[in-house]
Amino acid sequence: VLANKKPRRLPEWFKVTLPSGKEMQRYNSTTSSVKDNQLNTVCEEARCPNIHDCWGRGTATFMVAGKACTRGCRFCAVNTIRNPPPPDEDEPVKLAEAIQRMG
């Protein structure tokens, strides 16, 4: 019975446009800035579905002092930790370098 059914198309508002051209270059540059400096972003930790849109525009939301949060909001996908490890002493410099590279 299911083999004969055609899949329904998603509505236009549901579709995501992936970056291309200059947006793809900015996305790759943002990715490199984050990875090269070993930084954490809300975009990645919260598994944001719009990461391609923001990073394609050269923007990212950085998490300071690690990749876990101490708040524990129920609507958020970011991991929660009660007693976080000490922050990386080099993080401010790494963050500044990433932001400078992103423009």
Protein Blocks (a to p, Z undefined) as FASTA:
>chain_A
ZZmpccddddfklpccddehjlmmmmmmmmmmmmmnopacfklmnopaklmmmmmnopac
ddehijbdfklpakbcbdcdfbdcdddfklmmmmmmmmmmnZZ
